[in-house]
Structures are given as C-alpha cells and as structure tokens.
Amino acid sequence: MSEESVALVYGTCSGQISKDYLEADEDITPILVSKEKAKELLQSNEKMDIKAYMILQEFIKD
C-alpha cells in the first residue's frame, strides 16, 4: 500500500499541457476533459486508475 492522496480541484485553465516536470518513475498522461468527453471515457473500455474514474463520475454530475 502506498501513501497516496487525492485533491479535487475544478477550475478554468489556460496554457499548454506538459509532461516536462514528471519524475523519471512517473507514468502520467495529462488530458483536458469536457463533461461530454468524461461521459464518453466512462462508457468506453479505456483503462484508467480508479481515482480517475471516481473523479470523472463526480465531474459529470449536474
């Protein structure tokens, strides 16, 4: 078991997504997701971390 934690932050962003500051052992793919895209991801067979899945579920709620 690891000592991971999650903080949810919703906001408006600008700029470019970058992987420049990842540590060598991190395998993280950042993406910008609209509510429509989140619904598509949840309905697909896309592999994702359970935390990402739960975040997307909360994000699409009205």
CHARMM internal coordinates of N, CA and C (Angstrom, degrees):
IC EDIT
DIST 1 N 1 CA 1.4286
DIST 1 CA 1 C 1.5228
ANGL 1 N 1 CA 1 C 109.36
DIST 1 C 2 N 1.2879
ANGL 1 CA 1 C 2 N 116.05
DIHE 1 N 1 CA 1 C 2 N 144.85
DIST 2 N 2 CA 1.4623
ANGL 1 C 2 N 2 CA 120.04
DIHE 1 CA 1 C 2 N 2 CA 179.99
DIST 2 CA 2 C 1.5245
ANGL 2 N 2 CA 2 C 110.20
DIHE 1 C 2 N 2 CA 2 C -110.70
DIST 2 C 3 N 1.2917
ANGL 2 CA 2 C 3 N 115.25
DIHE 2 N 2 CA 2 C 3 N 171.99
DIST 3 N 3 CA 1.4652
ANGL 2 C 3 N 3 CA 120.66
DIHE 2 CA 2 C 3 N 3 CA 179.52
DIST 3 CA 3 C 1.5251
ANGL 3 N 3 CA 3 C 109.80
DIHE 2 C 3 N 3 CA 3 C -102.80
DIST 3 C 4 N 1.3175
ANGL 3 CA 3 C 4 N 116.58
DIHE 3 N 3 CA 3 C 4 N 56.77
DIST 4 N 4 CA 1.4557
ANGL 3 C 4 N 4 CA 121.24
DIHE 3 CA 3 C 4 N 4 CA 179.86
DIST 4 CA 4 C 1.5120
ANGL 4 N 4 CA 4 C 110.26
DIHE 3 C 4 N 4 CA 4 C -86.74
DIST 4 C 5 N 1.3143
ANGL 4 CA 4 C 5 N 115.63
DIHE 4 N 4 CA 4 C 5 N 151.99
DIST 5 N 5 CA 1.4517
ANGL 4 C 5 N 5 CA 121.02
DIHE 4 CA 4 C 5 N 5 CA 173.11
DIST 5 CA 5 C 1.5177
ANGL 5 N 5 CA 5 C 108.04
DIHE 4 C 5 N 5 CA 5 C -139.71
DIST 5 C 6 N 1.3110
ANGL 5 CA 5 C 6 N 116.07
DIHE 5 N 5 CA 5 C 6 N 162.76
DIST 6 N 6 CA 1.4547
ANGL 5 C 6 N 6 CA 121.85
DIHE 5 CA 5 C 6 N 6 CA -178.64
DIST 6 CA 6 C 1.5154
ANGL 6 N 6 CA 6 C 108.49
DIHE 5 C 6 N 6 CA 6 C -129.71
DIST 6 C 7 N 1.3249
ANGL 6 CA 6 C 7 N 116.00
DIHE 6 N 6 CA 6 C 7 N 135.95
DIST 7 N 7 CA 1.4619
ANGL 6 C 7 N 7 CA 121.92
DIHE 6 CA 6 C 7 N 7 CA 172.58
DIST 7 CA 7 C 1.5189
ANGL 7 N 7 CA 7 C 107.05
DIHE 6 C 7 N 7 CA 7 C -123.28
DIST 7 C 8 N 1.3225
ANGL 7 CA 7 C 8 N 117.01
DIHE 7 N 7 CA 7 C 8 N 126.02
DIST 8 N 8 CA 1.4617
ANGL 7 C 8 N 8 CA 120.90
DIHE 7 CA 7 C 8 N 8 CA 179.20
DIST 8 CA 8 C 1.5219
ANGL 8 N 8 CA 8 C 109.56
DIHE 7 C 8 N 8 CA 8 C -94.72
DIST 8 C 9 N 1.3184
ANGL 8 CA 8 C 9 N 115.49
DIHE 8 N 8 CA 8 C 9 N 127.81
DIST 9 N 9 CA 1.4586
ANGL 8 C 9 N 9 CA 121.30
DIHE 8 CA 8 C 9 N 9 CA 177.57
DIST 9 CA 9 C 1.5153
ANGL 9 N 9 CA 9 C 107.57
DIHE 8 C 9 N 9 CA 9 C -134.51
DIST 9 C 10 N 1.3057
ANGL 9 CA 9 C 10 N 116.94
DIHE 9 N 9 CA 9 C 10 N 123.76
DIST 10 N 10 CA 1.4534
ANGL 9 C 10 N 10 CA 121.47
DIHE 9 CA 9 C 10 N 10 CA 175.39
DIST 10 CA 10 C 1.5198
ANGL 10 N 10 CA 10 C 107.84
DIHE 9 C 10 N 10 CA 10 C -108.78
DIST 10 C 11 N 1.3169
ANGL 10 CA 10 C 11 N 116.95
DIHE 10 N 10 CA 10 C 11 N 135.90
DIST 11 N 11 CA 1.4593
ANGL 10 C 11 N 11 CA 119.46
DIHE 10 CA 10 C 11 N 11 CA -179.73
DIST 11 CA 11 C 1.5091
ANGL 11 N 11 CA 11 C 110.93
DIHE 10 C 11 N 11 CA 11 C -169.54
DIST 11 C 12 N 1.3012
ANGL 11 CA 11 C 12 N 114.45
DIHE 11 N 11 CA 11 C 12 N -176.96
DIST 12 N 12 CA 1.4545
ANGL 11 C 12 N 12 CA 122.04
DIHE 11 CA 11 C 12 N 12 CA 176.30
DIST 12 CA 12 C 1.5159
ANGL 12 N 12 CA 12 C 107.79
DIHE 11 C 12 N 12 CA 12 C -103.99
DIST 12 C 13 N 1.3139
ANGL 12 CA 12 C 13 N 116.58
DIHE 12 N 12 CA 12 C 13 N 131.72
DIST 13 N 13 CA 1.4704
ANGL 12 C 13 N 13 CA 121.36
DIHE 12 CA 12 C 13 N 13 CA -175.70
DIST 13 CA 13 C 1.5191
ANGL 13 N 13 CA 13 C 110.12
DIHE 12 C 13 N 13 CA 13 C -124.20
DIST 13 C 14 N 1.3082
ANGL 13 CA 13 C 14 N 113.94
DIHE 13 N 13 CA 13 C 14 N 158.07
DIST 14 N 14 CA 1.4628
ANGL 13 C 14 N 14 CA 120.24
DIHE 13 CA 13 C 14 N 14 CA 172.13
DIST 14 CA 14 C 1.5193
ANGL 14 N 14 CA 14 C 107.91
DIHE 13 C 14 N 14 CA 14 C -140.65
DIST 14 C 15 N 1.3153
ANGL 14 CA 14 C 15 N 116.88
DIHE 14 N 14 CA 14 C 15 N 165.73
DIST 15 N 15 CA 1.4574
ANGL 14 C 15 N 15 CA 120.60
DIHE 14 CA 14 C 15 N 15 CA -179.61
DIST 15 CA 15 C 1.5049
ANGL 15 N 15 CA 15 C 111.12
DIHE 14 C 15 N 15 CA 15 C 107.96
DIST 15 C 16 N 1.3069
ANGL 15 CA 15 C 16 N 115.75
DIHE 15 N 15 CA 15 C 16 N -165.62
DIST 16 N 16 CA 1.4529
ANGL 15 C 16 N 16 CA 122.50
DIHE 15 CA 15 C 16 N 16 CA -177.19
DIST 16 CA 16 C 1.5357
ANGL 16 N 16 CA 16 C 110.37
DIHE 15 C 16 N 16 CA 16 C -112.00
DIST 16 C 17 N 1.3291
ANGL 16 CA 16 C 17 N 115.95
DIHE 16 N 16 CA 16 C 17 N 139.83
DIST 17 N 17 CA 1.4546
ANGL 16 C 17 N 17 CA 120.78
DIHE 16 CA 16 C 17 N 17 CA 174.13
DIST 17 CA 17 C 1.5277
ANGL 17 N 17 CA 17 C 107.69
DIHE 16 C 17 N 17 CA 17 C -72.50
DIST 17 C 18 N 1.3176
ANGL 17 CA 17 C 18 N 116.48
DIHE 17 N 17 CA 17 C 18 N 138.27
DIST 18 N 18 CA 1.4592
ANGL 17 C 18 N 18 CA 120.32
DIHE 17 CA 17 C 18 N 18 CA -177.65
DIST 18 CA 18 C 1.5214
ANGL 18 N 18 CA 18 C 110.67
DIHE 17 C 18 N 18 CA 18 C -140.99
DIST 18 C 19 N 1.3172
ANGL 18 CA 18 C 19 N 115.37
DIHE 18 N 18 CA 18 C 19 N 147.30
DIST 19 N 19 CA 1.4591
ANGL 18 C 19 N 19 CA 122.28
DIHE 18 CA 18 C 19 N 19 CA 173.42
DIST 19 CA 19 C 1.5276
ANGL 19 N 19 CA 19 C 110.15
DIHE 18 C 19 N 19 CA 19 C -107.55
DIST 19 C 20 N 1.3257
ANGL 19 CA 19 C 20 N 116.49
DIHE 19 N 19 CA 19 C 20 N 12.04
DIST 20 N 20 CA 1.4661
ANGL 19 C 20 N 20 CA 122.18
DIHE 19 CA 19 C 20 N 20 CA -173.60
DIST 20 CA 20 C 1.5254
ANGL 20 N 20 CA 20 C 113.91
DIHE 19 C 20 N 20 CA 20 C -59.44
DIST 20 C 21 N 1.3086
ANGL 20 CA 20 C 21 N 118.88
DIHE 20 N 20 CA 20 C 21 N -29.91
DIST 21 N 21 CA 1.4609
ANGL 20 C 21 N 21 CA 120.61
DIHE 20 CA 20 C 21 N 21 CA -172.38
DIST 21 CA 21 C 1.5234
ANGL 21 N 21 CA 21 C 113.83
DIHE 20 C 21 N 21 CA 21 C -107.64
DIST 21 C 22 N 1.3363
ANGL 21 CA 21 C 22 N 116.92
DIHE 21 N 21 CA 21 C 22 N 15.63
DIST 22 N 22 CA 1.4616
ANGL 21 C 22 N 22 CA 120.13
DIHE 21 CA 21 C 22 N 22 CA 175.11
DIST 22 CA 22 C 1.5223
ANGL 22 N 22 CA 22 C 109.62
DIHE 21 C 22 N 22 CA 22 C -70.94
DIST 22 C 23 N 1.3214
ANGL 22 CA 22 C 23 N 115.92
DIHE 22 N 22 CA 22 C 23 N 148.24
DIST 23 N 23 CA 1.4601
ANGL 22 C 23 N 23 CA 120.14
DIHE 22 CA 22 C 23 N 23 CA 173.33
DIST 23 CA 23 C 1.5211
ANGL 23 N 23 CA 23 C 108.46
DIHE 22 C 23 N 23 CA 23 C -75.99
DIST 23 C 24 N 1.3103
ANGL 23 CA 23 C 24 N 116.91
DIHE 23 N 23 CA 23 C 24 N 158.67
DIST 24 N 24 CA 1.4648
ANGL 23 C 24 N 24 CA 122.43
DIHE 23 CA 23 C 24 N 24 CA -174.51
DIST 24 CA 24 C 1.5289
ANGL 24 N 24 CA 24 C 113.15
DIHE 23 C 24 N 24 CA 24 C -56.36
DIST 24 C 25 N 1.3265
ANGL 24 CA 24 C 25 N 118.24
DIHE 24 N 24 CA 24 C 25 N -33.50
DIST 25 N 25 CA 1.4654
ANGL 24 C 25 N 25 CA 121.23
DIHE 24 CA 24 C 25 N 25 CA -177.07
DIST 25 CA 25 C 1.5298
ANGL 25 N 25 CA 25 C 113.73
DIHE 24 C 25 N 25 CA 25 C -92.60
DIST 25 C 26 N 1.3282
ANGL 25 CA 25 C 26 N 118.50
DIHE 25 N 25 CA 25 C 26 N 4.09
DIST 26 N 26 CA 1.4628
ANGL 25 C 26 N 26 CA 121.65
DIHE 25 CA 25 C 26 N 26 CA 179.99
DIST 26 CA 26 C 1.5270
ANGL 26 N 26 CA 26 C 110.35
DIHE 25 C 26 N 26 CA 26 C -90.01
DIST 26 C 27 N 1.3199
ANGL 26 CA 26 C 27 N 115.66
DIHE 26 N 26 CA 26 C 27 N 135.75
DIST 27 N 27 CA 1.4664
ANGL 26 C 27 N 27 CA 122.36
DIHE 26 CA 26 C 27 N 27 CA 176.11
DIST 27 CA 27 C 1.5251
ANGL 27 N 27 CA 27 C 107.29
DIHE 26 C 27 N 27 CA 27 C -122.32
DIST 27 C 28 N 1.3227
ANGL 27 CA 27 C 28 N 115.92
DIHE 27 N 27 CA 27 C 28 N 81.39
DIST 28 N 28 CA 1.4608
ANGL 27 C 28 N 28 CA 122.47
DIHE 27 CA 27 C 28 N 28 CA -175.25
DIST 28 CA 28 C 1.5223
ANGL 28 N 28 CA 28 C 108.54
DIHE 27 C 28 N 28 CA 28 C -121.72
DIST 28 C 29 N 1.3280
ANGL 28 CA 28 C 29 N 116.59
DIHE 28 N 28 CA 28 C 29 N 130.06
DIST 29 N 29 CA 1.4552
ANGL 28 C 29 N 29 CA 121.52
DIHE 28 CA 28 C 29 N 29 CA 176.51
DIST 29 CA 29 C 1.5253
ANGL 29 N 29 CA 29 C 108.23
DIHE 28 C 29 N 29 CA 29 C -113.84
DIST 29 C 30 N 1.3302
ANGL 29 CA 29 C 30 N 117.52
DIHE 29 N 29 CA 29 C 30 N 102.13
DIST 30 N 30 CA 1.4663
ANGL 29 C 30 N 30 CA 119.62
DIHE 29 CA 29 C 30 N 30 CA -179.64
DIST 30 CA 30 C 1.5270
ANGL 30 N 30 CA 30 C 110.80
DIHE 29 C 30 N 30 CA 30 C -77.44
DIST 30 C 31 N 1.3395
ANGL 30 CA 30 C 31 N 116.32
DIHE 30 N 30 CA 30 C 31 N 140.85
DIST 31 N 31 CA 1.4665
ANGL 30 C 31 N 31 CA 121.53
DIHE 30 CA 30 C 31 N 31 CA 176.85
DIST 31 CA 31 C 1.5237
ANGL 31 N 31 CA 31 C 109.08
DIHE 30 C 31 N 31 CA 31 C -141.89
DIST 31 C 32 N 1.3154
ANGL 31 CA 31 C 32 N 116.32
DIHE 31 N 31 CA 31 C 32 N 149.90
DIST 32 N 32 CA 1.4634
ANGL 31 C 32 N 32 CA 121.65
DIHE 31 CA 31 C 32 N 32 CA 171.25
DIST 32 CA 32 C 1.5160
ANGL 32 N 32 CA 32 C 107.06
DIHE 31 C 32 N 32 CA 32 C -92.32
DIST 32 C 33 N 1.3318
ANGL 32 CA 32 C 33 N 117.23
DIHE 32 N 32 CA 32 C 33 N 132.75
DIST 33 N 33 CA 1.4591
ANGL 32 C 33 N 33 CA 121.24
DIHE 32 CA 32 C 33 N 33 CA -173.56
DIST 33 CA 33 C 1.5221
ANGL 33 N 33 CA 33 C 110.49
DIHE 32 C 33 N 33 CA 33 C -130.87
DIST 33 C 34 N 1.3181
ANGL 33 CA 33 C 34 N 115.72
DIHE 33 N 33 CA 33 C 34 N 126.59
DIST 34 N 34 CA 1.4702
ANGL 33 C 34 N 34 CA 121.11
DIHE 33 CA 33 C 34 N 34 CA 171.74
DIST 34 CA 34 C 1.5252
ANGL 34 N 34 CA 34 C 107.93
DIHE 33 C 34 N 34 CA 34 C -83.18
DIST 34 C 35 N 1.3212
ANGL 34 CA 34 C 35 N 116.85
DIHE 34 N 34 CA 34 C 35 N 169.96
DIST 35 N 35 CA 1.4702
ANGL 34 C 35 N 35 CA 118.90
DIHE 34 CA 34 C 35 N 35 CA 177.05
DIST 35 CA 35 C 1.5243
ANGL 35 N 35 CA 35 C 110.89
DIHE 34 C 35 N 35 CA 35 C -62.38
DIST 35 C 36 N 1.3305
ANGL 35 CA 35 C 36 N 116.66
DIHE 35 N 35 CA 35 C 36 N -36.31
DIST 36 N 36 CA 1.4605
ANGL 35 C 36 N 36 CA 120.46
DIHE 35 CA 35 C 36 N 36 CA 179.02
DIST 36 CA 36 C 1.5291
ANGL 36 N 36 CA 36 C 110.47
DIHE 35 C 36 N 36 CA 36 C -65.12
DIST 36 C 37 N 1.3234
ANGL 36 CA 36 C 37 N 116.94
DIHE 36 N 36 CA 36 C 37 N -44.91
DIST 37 N 37 CA 1.4680
ANGL 36 C 37 N 37 CA 121.22
DIHE 36 CA 36 C 37 N 37 CA 178.95
DIST 37 CA 37 C 1.5287
ANGL 37 N 37 CA 37 C 110.30
DIHE 36 C 37 N 37 CA 37 C -64.85
DIST 37 C 38 N 1.3348
ANGL 37 CA 37 C 38 N 117.26
DIHE 37 N 37 CA 37 C 38 N -38.01
DIST 38 N 38 CA 1.4668
ANGL 37 C 38 N 38 CA 121.18
DIHE 37 CA 37 C 38 N 38 CA 178.25
DIST 38 CA 38 C 1.5225
ANGL 38 N 38 CA 38 C 110.39
DIHE 37 C 38 N 38 CA 38 C -61.07
DIST 38 C 39 N 1.3341
ANGL 38 CA 38 C 39 N 117.31
DIHE 38 N 38 CA 38 C 39 N -42.41
DIST 39 N 39 CA 1.4627
ANGL 38 C 39 N 39 CA 121.00
DIHE 38 CA 38 C 39 N 39 CA 178.17
DIST 39 CA 39 C 1.5215
ANGL 39 N 39 CA 39 C 110.58
DIHE 38 C 39 N 39 CA 39 C -62.31
DIST 39 C 40 N 1.3460
ANGL 39 CA 39 C 40 N 116.61
DIHE 39 N 39 CA 39 C 40 N -42.53
DIST 40 N 40 CA 1.4647
ANGL 39 C 40 N 40 CA 120.69
DIHE 39 CA 39 C 40 N 40 CA 178.31
DIST 40 CA 40 C 1.5310
ANGL 40 N 40 CA 40 C 111.11
DIHE 39 C 40 N 40 CA 40 C -61.56
DIST 40 C 41 N 1.3288
ANGL 40 CA 40 C 41 N 116.88
DIHE 40 N 40 CA 40 C 41 N -44.59
DIST 41 N 41 CA 1.4626
ANGL 40 C 41 N 41 CA 120.64
DIHE 40 CA 40 C 41 N 41 CA -179.75
DIST 41 CA 41 C 1.5270
ANGL 41 N 41 CA 41 C 111.45
DIHE 40 C 41 N 41 CA 41 C -61.94
DIST 41 C 42 N 1.3251
ANGL 41 CA 41 C 42 N 116.76
DIHE 41 N 41 CA 41 C 42 N -41.98
DIST 42 N 42 CA 1.4650
ANGL 41 C 42 N 42 CA 120.42
DIHE 41 CA 41 C 42 N 42 CA -179.27
DIST 42 CA 42 C 1.5240
ANGL 42 N 42 CA 42 C 111.89
DIHE 41 C 42 N 42 CA 42 C -66.57
DIST 42 C 43 N 1.3235
ANGL 42 CA 42 C 43 N 117.37
DIHE 42 N 42 CA 42 C 43 N -30.99
DIST 43 N 43 CA 1.4661
ANGL 42 C 43 N 43 CA 121.15
DIHE 42 CA 42 C 43 N 43 CA -179.05
DIST 43 CA 43 C 1.5196
ANGL 43 N 43 CA 43 C 112.55
DIHE 42 C 43 N 43 CA 43 C -86.85
DIST 43 C 44 N 1.3298
ANGL 43 CA 43 C 44 N 117.76
DIHE 43 N 43 CA 43 C 44 N -9.79
DIST 44 N 44 CA 1.4675
ANGL 43 C 44 N 44 CA 121.68
DIHE 43 CA 43 C 44 N 44 CA -178.33
DIST 44 CA 44 C 1.5281
ANGL 44 N 44 CA 44 C 110.38
DIHE 43 C 44 N 44 CA 44 C -90.52
DIST 44 C 45 N 1.3000
ANGL 44 CA 44 C 45 N 115.36
DIHE 44 N 44 CA 44 C 45 N 179.36
DIST 45 N 45 CA 1.4671
ANGL 44 C 45 N 45 CA 121.52
DIHE 44 CA 44 C 45 N 45 CA 175.51
DIST 45 CA 45 C 1.5157
ANGL 45 N 45 CA 45 C 111.41
DIHE 44 C 45 N 45 CA 45 C -96.68
DIST 45 C 46 N 1.3292
ANGL 45 CA 45 C 46 N 117.25
DIHE 45 N 45 CA 45 C 46 N 20.59
DIST 46 N 46 CA 1.4628
ANGL 45 C 46 N 46 CA 122.38
DIHE 45 CA 45 C 46 N 46 CA -179.74
DIST 46 CA 46 C 1.5230
ANGL 46 N 46 CA 46 C 110.23
DIHE 45 C 46 N 46 CA 46 C -61.04
DIST 46 C 47 N 1.3397
ANGL 46 CA 46 C 47 N 116.72
DIHE 46 N 46 CA 46 C 47 N 130.35
DIST 47 N 47 CA 1.4573
ANGL 46 C 47 N 47 CA 120.12
DIHE 46 CA 46 C 47 N 47 CA 177.44
DIST 47 CA 47 C 1.5220
ANGL 47 N 47 CA 47 C 108.89
DIHE 46 C 47 N 47 CA 47 C -76.65
DIST 47 C 48 N 1.3295
ANGL 47 CA 47 C 48 N 116.41
DIHE 47 N 47 CA 47 C 48 N 133.80
DIST 48 N 48 CA 1.4591
ANGL 47 C 48 N 48 CA 120.74
DIHE 47 CA 47 C 48 N 48 CA 177.57
DIST 48 CA 48 C 1.5194
ANGL 48 N 48 CA 48 C 109.68
DIHE 47 C 48 N 48 CA 48 C -154.66
DIST 48 C 49 N 1.2962
ANGL 48 CA 48 C 49 N 114.82
DIHE 48 N 48 CA 48 C 49 N 158.54
DIST 49 N 49 CA 1.4540
ANGL 48 C 49 N 49 CA 123.00
DIHE 48 CA 48 C 49 N 49 CA 176.71
DIST 49 CA 49 C 1.5345
ANGL 49 N 49 CA 49 C 109.35
DIHE 48 C 49 N 49 CA 49 C -63.59
DIST 49 C 50 N 1.3148
ANGL 49 CA 49 C 50 N 117.38
DIHE 49 N 49 CA 49 C 50 N 145.78
DIST 50 N 50 CA 1.4670
ANGL 49 C 50 N 50 CA 120.83
DIHE 49 CA 49 C 50 N 50 CA -178.95
DIST 50 CA 50 C 1.5263
ANGL 50 N 50 CA 50 C 111.45
DIHE 49 C 50 N 50 CA 50 C -60.52
DIST 50 C 51 N 1.3252
ANGL 50 CA 50 C 51 N 117.26
DIHE 50 N 50 CA 50 C 51 N -33.14
DIST 51 N 51 CA 1.4654
ANGL 50 C 51 N 51 CA 119.48
DIHE 50 CA 50 C 51 N 51 CA 178.40
DIST 51 CA 51 C 1.5275
ANGL 51 N 51 CA 51 C 110.54
DIHE 50 C 51 N 51 CA 51 C -65.98
DIST 51 C 52 N 1.3213
ANGL 51 CA 51 C 52 N 116.89
DIHE 51 N 51 CA 51 C 52 N -40.32
DIST 52 N 52 CA 1.4665
ANGL 51 C 52 N 52 CA 120.93
DIHE 51 CA 51 C 52 N 52 CA 177.37
DIST 52 CA 52 C 1.5257
ANGL 52 N 52 CA 52 C 110.00
DIHE 51 C 52 N 52 CA 52 C -63.47
DIST 52 C 53 N 1.3235
ANGL 52 CA 52 C 53 N 116.49
DIHE 52 N 52 CA 52 C 53 N -41.51
DIST 53 N 53 CA 1.4619
ANGL 52 C 53 N 53 CA 121.08
DIHE 52 CA 52 C 53 N 53 CA 178.65
DIST 53 CA 53 C 1.5294
ANGL 53 N 53 CA 53 C 110.99
DIHE 52 C 53 N 53 CA 53 C -60.06
DIST 53 C 54 N 1.3142
ANGL 53 CA 53 C 54 N 116.20
DIHE 53 N 53 CA 53 C 54 N -46.14
DIST 54 N 54 CA 1.4689
ANGL 53 C 54 N 54 CA 120.77
DIHE 53 CA 53 C 54 N 54 CA -179.28
DIST 54 CA 54 C 1.5256
ANGL 54 N 54 CA 54 C 111.18
DIHE 53 C 54 N 54 CA 54 C -66.41
DIST 54 C 55 N 1.3257
ANGL 54 CA 54 C 55 N 117.19
DIHE 54 N 54 CA 54 C 55 N -37.75
DIST 55 N 55 CA 1.4645
ANGL 54 C 55 N 55 CA 120.89
DIHE 54 CA 54 C 55 N 55 CA 178.06
DIST 55 CA 55 C 1.5323
ANGL 55 N 55 CA 55 C 110.26
DIHE 54 C 55 N 55 CA 55 C -63.71
DIST 55 C 56 N 1.3335
ANGL 55 CA 55 C 56 N 116.59
DIHE 55 N 55 CA 55 C 56 N -44.47
DIST 56 N 56 CA 1.4593
ANGL 55 C 56 N 56 CA 119.98
DIHE 55 CA 55 C 56 N 56 CA 179.37
DIST 56 CA 56 C 1.5355
ANGL 56 N 56 CA 56 C 110.84
DIHE 55 C 56 N 56 CA 56 C -63.28
DIST 56 C 57 N 1.3322
ANGL 56 CA 56 C 57 N 117.52
DIHE 56 N 56 CA 56 C 57 N -38.23
DIST 57 N 57 CA 1.4569
ANGL 56 C 57 N 57 CA 120.56
DIHE 56 CA 56 C 57 N 57 CA 177.43
DIST 57 CA 57 C 1.5305
ANGL 57 N 57 CA 57 C 110.92
DIHE 56 C 57 N 57 CA 57 C -60.07
DIST 57 C 58 N 1.3020
ANGL 57 CA 57 C 58 N 117.40
DIHE 57 N 57 CA 57 C 58 N -42.95
DIST 58 N 58 CA 1.4688
ANGL 57 C 58 N 58 CA 121.42
DIHE 57 CA 57 C 58 N 58 CA 179.13
DIST 58 CA 58 C 1.5274
ANGL 58 N 58 CA 58 C 110.90
DIHE 57 C 58 N 58 CA 58 C -69.19
DIST 58 C 59 N 1.3243
ANGL 58 CA 58 C 59 N 116.77
DIHE 58 N 58 CA 58 C 59 N -38.46
DIST 59 N 59 CA 1.4635
ANGL 58 C 59 N 59 CA 122.24
DIHE 58 CA 58 C 59 N 59 CA -177.51
DIST 59 CA 59 C 1.5184
ANGL 59 N 59 CA 59 C 112.45
DIHE 58 C 59 N 59 CA 59 C -62.16
DIST 59 C 60 N 1.3499
ANGL 59 CA 59 C 60 N 118.21
DIHE 59 N 59 CA 59 C 60 N -37.01
DIST 60 N 60 CA 1.4649
ANGL 59 C 60 N 60 CA 120.39
DIHE 59 CA 59 C 60 N 60 CA -175.74
DIST 60 CA 60 C 1.5250
ANGL 60 N 60 CA 60 C 114.26
DIHE 59 C 60 N 60 CA 60 C -83.09
DIST 60 C 61 N 1.3328
ANGL 60 CA 60 C 61 N 116.77
DIHE 60 N 60 CA 60 C 61 N -8.81
DIST 61 N 61 CA 1.4793
ANGL 60 C 61 N 61 CA 118.69
DIHE 60 CA 60 C 61 N 61 CA 179.23
DIST 61 CA 61 C 1.5180
ANGL 61 N 61 CA 61 C 110.04
DIHE 60 C 61 N 61 CA 61 C -65.52
DIST 61 C 62 N 1.3288
ANGL 61 CA 61 C 62 N 114.59
DIHE 61 N 61 CA 61 C 62 N 139.84
DIST 62 N 62 CA 1.4741
ANGL 61 C 62 N 62 CA 120.10
DIHE 61 CA 61 C 62 N 62 CA 178.42
DIST 62 CA 62 C 1.4966
ANGL 62 N 62 CA 62 C 112.19
DIHE 61 C 62 N 62 CA 62 C -83.31
END
COOR INIT
IC SEED 1 N 1 CA 1 C
IC BUILD
